[in-house]
Amino acid sequence: MSDTPRTDEAVDYASNFHPDCEVVNVEVAIDLERELAEVTKQRDILIEGLEKLASCDWVITLPDRMDAVREIANETLNKIKP
């Protein structure tokens, strides 16, 4: 299974009209680019928040829990950083 099904579908559709070219409908490309920009923005906000959380030293009353929160934040950051 492809990891780009909408693009594949658009290329398949377009190849019916232009069999020698792989083209994608402009609306499809615009939608995909907008979605990518939004997800990238969300990812960057999440990274920023997790970095703040991972470096947080202000919760003195819950040190055991803060260690766990830092660990989860660091694990998550390692998974999502570009």
mmCIF file of the N, C-alpha and C atoms, coordinates in Angstrom:
data_MODEL
# 
_entry.id   MODEL 
# 
loop_
_atom_site.group_PDB 
_atom_site.id 
_atom_site.type_symbol 
_atom_site.label_atom_id 
_atom_site.label_alt_id 
_atom_site.label_comp_id 
_atom_site.label_asym_id 
_atom_site.label_entity_id 
_atom_site.label_seq_id 
_atom_site.pdbx_PDB_ins_code 
_atom_site.Cartn_x 
_atom_site.Cartn_y 
_atom_site.Cartn_z 
_atom_site.occupancy 
_atom_site.B_iso_or_equiv 
_atom_site.pdbx_formal_charge 
_atom_site.auth_seq_id 
_atom_site.auth_comp_id 
_atom_site.auth_asym_id 
_atom_site.auth_atom_id 
_atom_site.pdbx_PDB_model_num 
ATOM 1   N N  . MET A 1 1  ? 0.843  -1.180 0.000   1.00 0.00 ? 1  MET A N  1 
ATOM 2   C CA . MET A 1 1  ? 0.000  0.000  0.000   1.00 0.00 ? 1  MET A CA 1 
ATOM 3   C C  . MET A 1 1  ? 0.891  1.246  0.000   1.00 0.00 ? 1  MET A C  1 
ATOM 4   N N  . SER A 1 2  ? 0.513  2.208  -0.779  1.00 0.00 ? 2  SER A N  1 
ATOM 5   C CA . SER A 1 2  ? 1.265  3.449  -0.905  1.00 0.00 ? 2  SER A CA 1 
ATOM 6   C C  . SER A 1 2  ? 1.032  4.347  0.305   1.00 0.00 ? 2  SER A C  1 
ATOM 7   N N  . ASP A 1 3  ? 2.038  5.178  0.615   1.00 0.00 ? 3  ASP A N  1 
ATOM 8   C CA . ASP A 1 3  ? 1.853  6.144  1.693   1.00 0.00 ? 3  ASP A CA 1 
ATOM 9   C C  . ASP A 1 3  ? 1.402  7.503  1.144   1.00 0.00 ? 3  ASP A C  1 
ATOM 10  N N  . THR A 1 4  ? 1.096  7.545  -0.159  1.00 0.00 ? 4  THR A N  1 
ATOM 11  C CA . THR A 1 4  ? 0.574  8.763  -0.782  1.00 0.00 ? 4  THR A CA 1 
ATOM 12  C C  . THR A 1 4  ? -0.647 8.438  -1.644  1.00 0.00 ? 4  THR A C  1 
ATOM 13  N N  . PRO A 1 5  ? -1.706 7.908  -1.044  1.00 0.00 ? 5  PRO A N  1 
ATOM 14  C CA . PRO A 1 5  ? -2.838 7.438  -1.840  1.00 0.00 ? 5  PRO A CA 1 
ATOM 15  C C  . PRO A 1 5  ? -3.565 8.530  -2.618  1.00 0.00 ? 5  PRO A C  1 
ATOM 16  N N  . ARG A 1 6  ? -3.697 9.717  -2.040  1.00 0.00 ? 6  ARG A N  1 
ATOM 17  C CA . ARG A 1 6  ? -4.411 10.773 -2.765  1.00 0.00 ? 6  ARG A CA 1 
ATOM 18  C C  . ARG A 1 6  ? -3.611 11.258 -3.968  1.00 0.00 ? 6  ARG A C  1 
ATOM 19  N N  . THR A 1 7  ? -2.306 11.374 -3.791  1.00 0.00 ? 7  THR A N  1 
ATOM 20  C CA . THR A 1 7  ? -1.464 11.764 -4.926  1.00 0.00 ? 7  THR A CA 1 
ATOM 21  C C  . THR A 1 7  ? -1.492 10.681 -5.992  1.00 0.00 ? 7  THR A C  1 
ATOM 22  N N  . ASP A 1 8  ? -1.389 9.433  -5.578  1.00 0.00 ? 8  ASP A N  1 
ATOM 23  C CA . ASP A 1 8  ? -1.448 8.323  -6.542  1.00 0.00 ? 8  ASP A CA 1 
ATOM 24  C C  . ASP A 1 8  ? -2.760 8.346  -7.319  1.00 0.00 ? 8  ASP A C  1 
ATOM 25  N N  . GLU A 1 9  ? -3.851 8.590  -6.617  1.00 0.00 ? 9  GLU A N  1 
ATOM 26  C CA . GLU A 1 9  ? -5.156 8.646  -7.267  1.00 0.00 ? 9  GLU A CA 1 
ATOM 27  C C  . GLU A 1 9  ? -5.219 9.792  -8.277  1.00 0.00 ? 9  GLU A C  1 
ATOM 28  N N  . ALA A 1 10 ? -4.676 10.939 -7.870  1.00 0.00 ? 10 ALA A N  1 
ATOM 29  C CA . ALA A 1 10 ? -4.679 12.098 -8.770  1.00 0.00 ? 10 ALA A CA 1 
ATOM 30  C C  . ALA A 1 10 ? -3.812 11.841 -9.994  1.00 0.00 ? 10 ALA A C  1 
ATOM 31  N N  . VAL A 1 11 ? -2.675 11.204 -9.809  1.00 0.00 ? 11 VAL A N  1 
ATOM 32  C CA . VAL A 1 11 ? -1.797 10.879 -10.938 1.00 0.00 ? 11 VAL A CA 1 
ATOM 33  C C  . VAL A 1 11 ? -2.486 9.874  -11.862 1.00 0.00 ? 11 VAL A C  1 
ATOM 34  N N  . ASP A 1 12 ? -3.112 8.862  -11.283 1.00 0.00 ? 12 ASP A N  1 
ATOM 35  C CA . ASP A 1 12 ? -3.835 7.870  -12.098 1.00 0.00 ? 12 ASP A CA 1 
ATOM 36  C C  . ASP A 1 12 ? -4.934 8.541  -12.920 1.00 0.00 ? 12 ASP A C  1 
ATOM 37  N N  . TYR A 1 13 ? -5.674 9.430  -12.273 1.00 0.00 ? 13 TYR A N  1 
ATOM 38  C CA . TYR A 1 13 ? -6.749 10.134 -12.964 1.00 0.00 ? 13 TYR A CA 1 
ATOM 39  C C  . TYR A 1 13 ? -6.185 10.990 -14.098 1.00 0.00 ? 13 TYR A C  1 
ATOM 40  N N  . ALA A 1 14 ? -5.123 11.743 -13.797 1.00 0.00 ? 14 ALA A N  1 
ATOM 41  C CA . ALA A 1 14 ? -4.539 12.637 -14.799 1.00 0.00 ? 14 ALA A CA 1 
ATOM 42  C C  . ALA A 1 14 ? -3.920 11.859 -15.949 1.00 0.00 ? 14 ALA A C  1 
ATOM 43  N N  . SER A 1 15 ? -3.393 10.665 -15.674 1.00 0.00 ? 15 SER A N  1 
ATOM 44  C CA . SER A 1 15 ? -2.750 9.893  -16.738 1.00 0.00 ? 15 SER A CA 1 
ATOM 45  C C  . SER A 1 15 ? -3.763 9.415  -17.781 1.00 0.00 ? 15 SER A C  1 
ATOM 46  N N  . ASN A 1 16 ? -5.055 9.419  -17.440 1.00 0.00 ? 16 ASN A N  1 
ATOM 47  C CA . ASN A 1 16 ? -6.081 9.100  -18.434 1.00 0.00 ? 16 ASN A CA 1 
ATOM 48  C C  . ASN A 1 16 ? -6.121 10.163 -19.537 1.00 0.00 ? 16 ASN A C  1 
ATOM 49  N N  . PHE A 1 17 ? -5.750 11.388 -19.172 1.00 0.00 ? 17 PHE A N  1 
ATOM 50  C CA . PHE A 1 17 ? -5.770 12.487 -20.130 1.00 0.00 ? 17 PHE A CA 1 
ATOM 51  C C  . PHE A 1 17 ? -4.400 12.743 -20.740 1.00 0.00 ? 17 PHE A C  1 
ATOM 52  N N  . HIS A 1 18 ? -3.359 12.454 -19.974 1.00 0.00 ? 18 HIS A N  1 
ATOM 53  C CA . HIS A 1 18 ? -1.984 12.668 -20.423 1.00 0.00 ? 18 HIS A CA 1 
ATOM 54  C C  . HIS A 1 18 ? -1.184 11.412 -20.095 1.00 0.00 ? 18 HIS A C  1 
ATOM 55  N N  . PRO A 1 19 ? -1.304 10.360 -20.923 1.00 0.00 ? 19 PRO A N  1 
ATOM 56  C CA . PRO A 1 19 ? -0.700 9.068  -20.581 1.00 0.00 ? 19 PRO A CA 1 
ATOM 57  C C  . PRO A 1 19 ? 0.818  9.094  -20.443 1.00 0.00 ? 19 PRO A C  1 
ATOM 58  N N  . ASP A 1 20 ? 1.476  10.058 -21.062 1.00 0.00 ? 20 ASP A N  1 
ATOM 59  C CA . ASP A 1 20 ? 2.938  10.106 -20.996 1.00 0.00 ? 20 ASP A CA 1 
ATOM 60  C C  . ASP A 1 20 ? 3.459  10.977 -19.860 1.00 0.00 ? 20 ASP A C  1 
ATOM 61  N N  . CYS A 1 21 ? 2.559  11.562 -19.102 1.00 0.00 ? 21 CYS A N  1 
ATOM 62  C CA . CYS A 1 21 ? 2.981  12.485 -18.043 1.00 0.00 ? 21 CYS A CA 1 
ATOM 63  C C  . CYS A 1 21 ? 2.352  12.087 -16.708 1.00 0.00 ? 21 CYS A C  1 
ATOM 64  N N  . GLU A 1 22 ? 3.087  12.338 -15.652 1.00 0.00 ? 22 GLU A N  1 
ATOM 65  C CA . GLU A 1 22 ? 2.536  12.179 -14.313 1.00 0.00 ? 22 GLU A CA 1 
ATOM 66  C C  . GLU A 1 22 ? 2.227  13.569 -13.795 1.00 0.00 ? 22 GLU A C  1 
ATOM 67  N N  . VAL A 1 23 ? 0.977  13.931 -13.854 1.00 0.00 ? 23 VAL A N  1 
ATOM 68  C CA . VAL A 1 23 ? 0.554  15.243 -13.391 1.00 0.00 ? 23 VAL A CA 1 
ATOM 69  C C  . VAL A 1 23 ? -0.496 15.076 -12.306 1.00 0.00 ? 23 VAL A C  1 
ATOM 70  N N  . VAL A 1 24 ? -0.587 16.078 -11.474 1.00 0.00 ? 24 VAL A N  1 
ATOM 71  C CA . VAL A 1 24 ? -1.561 16.065 -10.388 1.00 0.00 ? 24 VAL A CA 1 
ATOM 72  C C  . VAL A 1 24 ? -2.443 17.301 -10.540 1.00 0.00 ? 24 VAL A C  1 
ATOM 73  N N  . ASN A 1 25 ? -3.707 17.131 -10.293 1.00 0.00 ? 25 ASN A N  1 
ATOM 74  C CA . ASN A 1 25 ? -4.653 18.228 -10.320 1.00 0.00 ? 25 ASN A CA 1 
ATOM 75  C C  . ASN A 1 25 ? -4.185 19.326 -9.372  1.00 0.00 ? 25 ASN A C  1 
ATOM 76  N N  . VAL A 1 26 ? -4.285 20.557 -9.821  1.00 0.00 ? 26 VAL A N  1 
ATOM 77  C CA . VAL A 1 26 ? -3.814 21.691 -9.026  1.00 0.00 ? 26 VAL A CA 1 
ATOM 78  C C  . VAL A 1 26 ? -4.520 21.755 -7.674  1.00 0.00 ? 26 VAL A C  1 
ATOM 79  N N  . GLU A 1 27 ? -5.819 21.519 -7.648  1.00 0.00 ? 27 GLU A N  1 
ATOM 80  C CA . GLU A 1 27 ? -6.559 21.576 -6.378  1.00 0.00 ? 27 GLU A CA 1 
ATOM 81  C C  . GLU A 1 27 ? -6.045 20.537 -5.387  1.00 0.00 ? 27 GLU A C  1 
ATOM 82  N N  . VAL A 1 28 ? -5.716 19.349 -5.905  1.00 0.00 ? 28 VAL A N  1 
ATOM 83  C CA . VAL A 1 28 ? -5.177 18.295 -5.035  1.00 0.00 ? 28 VAL A CA 1 
ATOM 84  C C  . VAL A 1 28 ? -3.843 18.739 -4.461  1.00 0.00 ? 28 VAL A C  1 
ATOM 85  N N  . ALA A 1 29 ? -2.977 19.266 -5.320  1.00 0.00 ? 29 ALA A N  1 
ATOM 86  C CA . ALA A 1 29 ? -1.656 19.710 -4.863  1.00 0.00 ? 29 ALA A CA 1 
ATOM 87  C C  . ALA A 1 29 ? -1.779 20.834 -3.835  1.00 0.00 ? 29 ALA A C  1 
ATOM 88  N N  . ILE A 1 30 ? -2.684 21.772 -4.082  1.00 0.00 ? 30 ILE A N  1 
ATOM 89  C CA . ILE A 1 30 ? -2.887 22.885 -3.145  1.00 0.00 ? 30 ILE A CA 1 
ATOM 90  C C  . ILE A 1 30 ? -3.399 22.374 -1.804  1.00 0.00 ? 30 ILE A C  1 
ATOM 91  N N  . ASP A 1 31 ? -4.384 21.474 -1.840  1.00 0.00 ? 31 ASP A N  1 
ATOM 92  C CA . ASP A 1 31 ? -4.913 20.912 -0.592  1.00 0.00 ? 31 ASP A CA 1 
ATOM 93  C C  . ASP A 1 31 ? -3.825 20.186 0.190   1.00 0.00 ? 31 ASP A C  1 
ATOM 94  N N  . LEU A 1 32 ? -3.035 19.382 -0.502  1.00 0.00 ? 32 LEU A N  1 
ATOM 95  C CA . LEU A 1 32 ? -1.976 18.630 0.175   1.00 0.00 ? 32 LEU A CA 1 
ATOM 96  C C  . LEU A 1 32 ? -0.939 19.571 0.785   1.00 0.00 ? 32 LEU A C  1 
ATOM 97  N N  . GLU A 1 33 ? -0.577 20.614 0.042   1.00 0.00 ? 33 GLU A N  1 
ATOM 98  C CA . GLU A 1 33 ? 0.410  21.550 0.560   1.00 0.00 ? 33 GLU A CA 1 
ATOM 99  C C  . GLU A 1 33 ? -0.124 22.303 1.775   1.00 0.00 ? 33 GLU A C  1 
ATOM 100 N N  . ARG A 1 34 ? -1.383 22.686 1.734   1.00 0.00 ? 34 ARG A N  1 
ATOM 101 C CA . ARG A 1 34 ? -1.983 23.377 2.884   1.00 0.00 ? 34 ARG A CA 1 
ATOM 102 C C  . ARG A 1 34 ? -2.046 22.461 4.110   1.00 0.00 ? 34 ARG A C  1 
ATOM 103 N N  . GLU A 1 35 ? -2.436 21.214 3.883   1.00 0.00 ? 35 GLU A N  1 
ATOM 104 C CA . GLU A 1 35 ? -2.492 20.260 4.994   1.00 0.00 ? 35 GLU A CA 1 
ATOM 105 C C  . GLU A 1 35 ? -1.096 20.025 5.574   1.00 0.00 ? 35 GLU A C  1 
ATOM 106 N N  . LEU A 1 36 ? -0.105 19.902 4.698   1.00 0.00 ? 36 LEU A N  1 
ATOM 107 C CA . LEU A 1 36 ? 1.269  19.707 5.170   1.00 0.00 ? 36 LEU A CA 1 
ATOM 108 C C  . LEU A 1 36 ? 1.735  20.903 5.981   1.00 0.00 ? 36 LEU A C  1 
ATOM 109 N N  . ALA A 1 37 ? 1.435  22.108 5.526   1.00 0.00 ? 37 ALA A N  1 
ATOM 110 C CA . ALA A 1 37 ? 1.830  23.311 6.252   1.00 0.00 ? 37 ALA A CA 1 
ATOM 111 C C  . ALA A 1 37 ? 1.173  23.352 7.632   1.00 0.00 ? 37 ALA A C  1 
ATOM 112 N N  . GLU A 1 38 ? -0.102 22.988 7.708   1.00 0.00 ? 38 GLU A N  1 
ATOM 113 C CA . GLU A 1 38 ? -0.810 22.997 8.993   1.00 0.00 ? 38 GLU A CA 1 
ATOM 114 C C  . GLU A 1 38 ? -0.232 21.952 9.952   1.00 0.00 ? 38 GLU A C  1 
ATOM 115 N N  . VAL A 1 39 ? 0.022  20.764 9.451   1.00 0.00 ? 39 VAL A N  1 
ATOM 116 C CA . VAL A 1 39 ? 0.577  19.709 10.307  1.00 0.00 ? 39 VAL A CA 1 
ATOM 117 C C  . VAL A 1 39 ? 1.995  20.068 10.754  1.00 0.00 ? 39 VAL A C  1 
ATOM 118 N N  . THR A 1 40 ? 2.766  20.680 9.865   1.00 0.00 ? 40 THR A N  1 
ATOM 119 C CA . THR A 1 40 ? 4.116  21.117 10.222  1.00 0.00 ? 40 THR A CA 1 
ATOM 120 C C  . THR A 1 40 ? 4.052  22.170 11.322  1.00 0.00 ? 40 THR A C  1 
ATOM 121 N N  . LYS A 1 41 ? 3.110  23.091 11.212  1.00 0.00 ? 41 LYS A N  1 
ATOM 122 C CA . LYS A 1 41 ? 2.923  24.122 12.238  1.00 0.00 ? 41 LYS A CA 1 
ATOM 123 C C  . LYS A 1 41 ? 2.548  23.476 13.580  1.00 0.00 ? 41 LYS A C  1 
ATOM 124 N N  . GLN A 1 42 ? 1.624  22.527 13.542  1.00 0.00 ? 42 GLN A N  1 
ATOM 125 C CA . GLN A 1 42 ? 1.221  21.836 14.765  1.00 0.00 ? 42 GLN A CA 1 
ATOM 126 C C  . GLN A 1 42 ? 2.397  21.076 15.373  1.00 0.00 ? 42 GLN A C  1 
ATOM 127 N N  . ARG A 1 43 ? 3.174  20.421 14.522  1.00 0.00 ? 43 ARG A N  1 
ATOM 128 C CA . ARG A 1 43 ? 4.340  19.685 15.005  1.00 0.00 ? 43 ARG A CA 1 
ATOM 129 C C  . ARG A 1 43 ? 5.323  20.622 15.695  1.00 0.00 ? 43 ARG A C  1 
ATOM 130 N N  . ASP A 1 44 ? 5.575  21.786 15.094  1.00 0.00 ? 44 ASP A N  1 
ATOM 131 C CA . ASP A 1 44 ? 6.519  22.730 15.675  1.00 0.00 ? 44 ASP A CA 1 
ATOM 132 C C  . ASP A 1 44 ? 6.028  23.257 17.023  1.00 0.00 ? 44 ASP A C  1 
ATOM 133 N N  . ILE A 1 45 ? 4.727  23.497 17.133  1.00 0.00 ? 45 ILE A N  1 
ATOM 134 C CA . ILE A 1 45 ? 4.159  23.937 18.410  1.00 0.00 ? 45 ILE A CA 1 
ATOM 135 C C  . ILE A 1 45 ? 4.305  22.836 19.456  1.00 0.00 ? 45 ILE A C  1 
ATOM 136 N N  . LEU A 1 46 ? 4.047  21.600 19.054  1.00 0.00 ? 46 LEU A N  1 
ATOM 137 C CA . LEU A 1 46 ? 4.186  20.464 19.966  1.00 0.00 ? 46 LEU A CA 1 
ATOM 138 C C  . LEU A 1 46 ? 5.634  20.300 20.422  1.00 0.00 ? 46 LEU A C  1 
ATOM 139 N N  . ILE A 1 47 ? 6.558  20.421 19.504  1.00 0.00 ? 47 ILE A N  1 
ATOM 140 C CA . ILE A 1 47 ? 7.974  20.320 19.861  1.00 0.00 ? 47 ILE A CA 1 
ATOM 141 C C  . ILE A 1 47 ? 8.351  21.404 20.860  1.00 0.00 ? 47 ILE A C  1 
ATOM 142 N N  . GLU A 1 48 ? 7.910  22.622 20.602  1.00 0.00 ? 48 GLU A N  1 
ATOM 143 C CA . GLU A 1 48 ? 8.221  23.722 21.505  1.00 0.00 ? 48 GLU A CA 1 
ATOM 144 C C  . GLU A 1 48 ? 7.672  23.459 22.914  1.00 0.00 ? 48 GLU A C  1 
ATOM 145 N N  . GLY A 1 49 ? 6.432  23.006 22.979  1.00 0.00 ? 49 GLY A N  1 
ATOM 146 C CA . GLY A 1 49 ? 5.830  22.710 24.278  1.00 0.00 ? 49 GLY A CA 1 
ATOM 147 C C  . GLY A 1 49 ? 6.533  21.575 25.001  1.00 0.00 ? 49 GLY A C  1 
ATOM 148 N N  . LEU A 1 50 ? 6.884  20.530 24.263  1.00 0.00 ? 50 LEU A N  1 
ATOM 149 C CA . LEU A 1 50 ? 7.579  19.404 24.879  1.00 0.00 ? 50 LEU A CA 1 
ATOM 150 C C  . LEU A 1 50 ? 8.975  19.792 25.341  1.00 0.00 ? 50 LEU A C  1 
ATOM 151 N N  . GLU A 1 51 ? 9.641  20.656 24.578  1.00 0.00 ? 51 GLU A N  1 
ATOM 152 C CA . GLU A 1 51 ? 10.967 21.111 25.017  1.00 0.00 ? 51 GLU A CA 1 
ATOM 153 C C  . GLU A 1 51 ? 10.870 21.903 26.316  1.00 0.00 ? 51 GLU A C  1 
ATOM 154 N N  . LYS A 1 52 ? 9.832  22.746 26.424  1.00 0.00 ? 52 LYS A N  1 
ATOM 155 C CA . LYS A 1 52 ? 9.620  23.485 27.675  1.00 0.00 ? 52 LYS A CA 1 
ATOM 156 C C  . LYS A 1 52 ? 9.324  22.520 28.817  1.00 0.00 ? 52 LYS A C  1 
ATOM 157 N N  . LEU A 1 53 ? 8.479  21.544 28.553  1.00 0.00 ? 53 LEU A N  1 
ATOM 158 C CA . LEU A 1 53 ? 8.113  20.565 29.571  1.00 0.00 ? 53 LEU A CA 1 
ATOM 159 C C  . LEU A 1 53 ? 9.322  19.740 29.999  1.00 0.00 ? 53 LEU A C  1 
ATOM 160 N N  . ALA A 1 54 ? 10.131 19.336 29.027  1.00 0.00 ? 54 ALA A N  1 
ATOM 161 C CA . ALA A 1 54 ? 11.300 18.509 29.322  1.00 0.00 ? 54 ALA A CA 1 
ATOM 162 C C  . ALA A 1 54 ? 12.334 19.254 30.157  1.00 0.00 ? 54 ALA A C  1 
ATOM 163 N N  . SER A 1 55 ? 12.381 20.577 30.045  1.00 0.00 ? 55 SER A N  1 
ATOM 164 C CA . SER A 1 55 ? 13.371 21.352 30.796  1.00 0.00 ? 55 SER A CA 1 
ATOM 165 C C  . SER A 1 55 ? 12.777 21.993 32.047  1.00 0.00 ? 55 SER A C  1 
ATOM 166 N N  . CYS A 1 56 ? 11.558 21.637 32.380  1.00 0.00 ? 56 CYS A N  1 
ATOM 167 C CA . CYS A 1 56 ? 10.840 22.265 33.480  1.00 0.00 ? 56 CYS A CA 1 
ATOM 168 C C  . CYS A 1 56 ? 11.421 21.845 34.832  1.00 0.00 ? 56 CYS A C  1 
ATOM 169 N N  . ASP A 1 57 ? 11.779 22.834 35.628  1.00 0.00 ? 57 ASP A N  1 
ATOM 170 C CA . ASP A 1 57 ? 12.293 22.572 36.976  1.00 0.00 ? 57 ASP A CA 1 
ATOM 171 C C  . ASP A 1 57 ? 11.447 23.242 38.060  1.00 0.00 ? 57 ASP A C  1 
ATOM 172 N N  . TRP A 1 58 ? 10.328 23.830 37.678  1.00 0.00 ? 58 TRP A N  1 
ATOM 173 C CA . TRP A 1 58 ? 9.563  24.625 38.617  1.00 0.00 ? 58 TRP A CA 1 
ATOM 174 C C  . TRP A 1 58 ? 8.630  23.838 39.507  1.00 0.00 ? 58 TRP A C  1 
ATOM 175 N N  . VAL A 1 59 ? 8.395  22.566 39.246  1.00 0.00 ? 59 VAL A N  1 
ATOM 176 C CA . VAL A 1 59 ? 7.485  21.789 40.088  1.00 0.00 ? 59 VAL A CA 1 
ATOM 177 C C  . VAL A 1 59 ? 8.321  21.034 41.121  1.00 0.00 ? 59 VAL A C  1 
ATOM 178 N N  . ILE A 1 60 ? 8.516  21.653 42.243  1.00 0.00 ? 60 ILE A N  1 
ATOM 179 C CA . ILE A 1 60 ? 9.348  21.078 43.293  1.00 0.00 ? 60 ILE A CA 1 
ATOM 180 C C  . ILE A 1 60 ? 8.556  20.080 44.130  1.00 0.00 ? 60 ILE A C  1 
ATOM 181 N N  . THR A 1 61 ? 7.257  20.269 44.225  1.00 0.00 ? 61 THR A N  1 
ATOM 182 C CA . THR A 1 61 ? 6.450  19.426 45.107  1.00 0.00 ? 61 THR A CA 1 
ATOM 183 C C  . THR A 1 61 ? 6.178  18.044 44.529  1.00 0.00 ? 61 THR A C  1 
ATOM 184 N N  . LEU A 1 62 ? 6.400  17.851 43.257  1.00 0.00 ? 62 LEU A N  1 
ATOM 185 C CA . LEU A 1 62 ? 6.119  16.566 42.630  1.00 0.00 ? 62 LEU A CA 1 
ATOM 186 C C  . LEU A 1 62 ? 7.346  16.038 41.872  1.00 0.00 ? 62 LEU A C  1 
ATOM 187 N N  . PRO A 1 63 ? 8.483  15.888 42.538  1.00 0.00 ? 63 PRO A N  1 
ATOM 188 C CA . PRO A 1 63 ? 9.698  15.513 41.805  1.00 0.00 ? 63 PRO A CA 1 
ATOM 189 C C  . PRO A 1 63 ? 9.611  14.159 41.113  1.00 0.00 ? 63 PRO A C  1 
ATOM 190 N N  . ASP A 1 64 ? 8.965  13.190 41.753  1.00 0.00 ? 64 ASP A N  1 
ATOM 191 C CA . ASP A 1 64 ? 8.869  11.881 41.124  1.00 0.00 ? 64 ASP A CA 1 
ATOM 192 C C  . ASP A 1 64 ? 8.045  11.945 39.844  1.00 0.00 ? 64 ASP A C  1 
ATOM 193 N N  . ARG A 1 65 ? 6.949  12.650 39.904  1.00 0.00 ? 65 ARG A N  1 
ATOM 194 C CA . ARG A 1 65 ? 6.103  12.779 38.720  1.00 0.00 ? 65 ARG A CA 1 
ATOM 195 C C  . ARG A 1 65 ? 6.770  13.622 37.638  1.00 0.00 ? 65 ARG A C  1 
ATOM 196 N N  . MET A 1 66 ? 7.487  14.655 38.040  1.00 0.00 ? 66 MET A N  1 
ATOM 197 C CA . MET A 1 66 ? 8.158  15.494 37.046  1.00 0.00 ? 66 MET A CA 1 
ATOM 198 C C  . MET A 1 66 ? 9.225  14.696 36.300  1.00 0.00 ? 66 MET A C  1 
ATOM 199 N N  . ASP A 1 67 ? 9.905  13.811 36.988  1.00 0.00 ? 67 ASP A N  1 
ATOM 200 C CA . ASP A 1 67 ? 10.884 12.968 36.301  1.00 0.00 ? 67 ASP A CA 1 
ATOM 201 C C  . ASP A 1 67 ? 10.198 12.121 35.228  1.00 0.00 ? 67 ASP A C  1 
ATOM 202 N N  . ALA A 1 68 ? 9.045  11.589 35.562  1.00 0.00 ? 68 ALA A N  1 
ATOM 203 C CA . ALA A 1 68 ? 8.299  10.784 34.598  1.00 0.00 ? 68 ALA A CA 1 
ATOM 204 C C  . ALA A 1 68 ? 7.810  11.644 33.434  1.00 0.00 ? 68 ALA A C  1 
ATOM 205 N N  . VAL A 1 69 ? 7.341  12.851 33.738  1.00 0.00 ? 69 VAL A N  1 
ATOM 206 C CA . VAL A 1 69 ? 6.868  13.757 32.688  1.00 0.00 ? 69 VAL A CA 1 
ATOM 207 C C  . VAL A 1 69 ? 8.033  14.131 31.771  1.00 0.00 ? 69 VAL A C  1 
ATOM 208 N N  . ARG A 1 70 ? 9.182  14.449 32.362  1.00 0.00 ? 70 ARG A N  1 
ATOM 209 C CA . ARG A 1 70 ? 10.366 14.780 31.559  1.00 0.00 ? 70 ARG A CA 1 
ATOM 210 C C  . ARG A 1 70 ? 10.763 13.613 30.664  1.00 0.00 ? 70 ARG A C  1 
ATOM 211 N N  . GLU A 1 71 ? 10.720 12.424 31.207  1.00 0.00 ? 71 GLU A N  1 
ATOM 212 C CA . GLU A 1 71 ? 11.090 11.239 30.433  1.00 0.00 ? 71 GLU A CA 1 
ATOM 213 C C  . GLU A 1 71 ? 10.149 11.048 29.241  1.00 0.00 ? 71 GLU A C  1 
ATOM 214 N N  . ILE A 1 72 ? 8.849  11.180 29.493  1.00 0.00 ? 72 ILE A N  1 
ATOM 215 C CA . ILE A 1 72 ? 7.870  11.051 28.407  1.00 0.00 ? 72 ILE A CA 1 
ATOM 216 C C  . ILE A 1 72 ? 8.069  12.162 27.374  1.00 0.00 ? 72 ILE A C  1 
ATOM 217 N N  . ALA A 1 73 ? 8.282  13.371 27.844  1.00 0.00 ? 73 ALA A N  1 
ATOM 218 C CA . ALA A 1 73 ? 8.485  14.493 26.924  1.00 0.00 ? 73 ALA A CA 1 
ATOM 219 C C  . ALA A 1 73 ? 9.723  14.264 26.059  1.00 0.00 ? 73 ALA A C  1 
ATOM 220 N N  . ASN A 1 74 ? 10.800 13.812 26.677  1.00 0.00 ? 74 ASN A N  1 
ATOM 221 C CA . ASN A 1 74 ? 12.033 13.566 25.916  1.00 0.00 ? 74 ASN A CA 1 
ATOM 222 C C  . ASN A 1 74 ? 11.862 12.420 24.927  1.00 0.00 ? 74 ASN A C  1 
ATOM 223 N N  . GLU A 1 75 ? 11.187 11.380 25.319  1.00 0.00 ? 75 GLU A N  1 
ATOM 224 C CA . GLU A 1 75 ? 10.923 10.253 24.401  1.00 0.00 ? 75 GLU A CA 1 
ATOM 225 C C  . GLU A 1 75 ? 10.086 10.726 23.217  1.00 0.00 ? 75 GLU A C  1 
ATOM 226 N N  . THR A 1 76 ? 9.071  11.542 23.499  1.00 0.00 ? 76 THR A N  1 
ATOM 227 C CA . THR A 1 76 ? 8.213  12.041 22.440  1.00 0.00 ? 76 THR A CA 1 
ATOM 228 C C  . THR A 1 76 ? 8.996  12.959 21.504  1.00 0.00 ? 76 THR A C  1 
ATOM 229 N N  . LEU A 1 77 ? 9.810  13.831 22.064  1.00 0.00 ? 77 LEU A N  1 
ATOM 230 C CA . LEU A 1 77 ? 10.629 14.719 21.238  1.00 0.00 ? 77 LEU A CA 1 
ATOM 231 C C  . LEU A 1 77 ? 11.529 13.923 20.316  1.00 0.00 ? 77 LEU A C  1 
ATOM 232 N N  . ASN A 1 78 ? 12.140 12.892 20.826  1.00 0.00 ? 78 ASN A N  1 
ATOM 233 C CA . ASN A 1 78 ? 13.031 12.077 19.997  1.00 0.00 ? 78 ASN A CA 1 
ATOM 234 C C  . ASN A 1 78 ? 12.301 11.417 18.845  1.00 0.00 ? 78 ASN A C  1 
ATOM 235 N N  . LYS A 1 79 ? 11.018 11.118 19.036  1.00 0.00 ? 79 LYS A N  1 
ATOM 236 C CA . LYS A 1 79 ? 10.230 10.485 17.984  1.00 0.00 ? 79 LYS A CA 1 
ATOM 237 C C  . LYS A 1 79 ? 9.763  11.458 16.913  1.00 0.00 ? 79 LYS A C  1 
ATOM 238 N N  . ILE A 1 80 ? 9.513  12.738 17.300  1.00 0.00 ? 80 ILE A N  1 
ATOM 239 C CA . ILE A 1 80 ? 8.887  13.645 16.346  1.00 0.00 ? 80 ILE A CA 1 
ATOM 240 C C  . ILE A 1 80 ? 9.805  14.716 15.790  1.00 0.00 ? 80 ILE A C  1 
ATOM 241 N N  . LYS A 1 81 ? 10.980 14.899 16.328  1.00 0.00 ? 81 LYS A N  1 
ATOM 242 C CA . LYS A 1 81 ? 11.866 15.936 15.789  1.00 0.00 ? 81 LYS A CA 1 
ATOM 243 C C  . LYS A 1 81 ? 12.247 15.596 14.366  1.00 0.00 ? 81 LYS A C  1 
ATOM 244 N N  . PRO A 1 82 ? 12.232 16.609 13.505  1.00 0.00 ? 82 PRO A N  1 
ATOM 245 C CA . PRO A 1 82 ? 12.584 16.361 12.101  1.00 0.00 ? 82 PRO A CA 1 
ATOM 246 C C  . PRO A 1 82 ? 14.061 16.034 11.932  1.00 0.00 ? 82 PRO A C  1 
# 
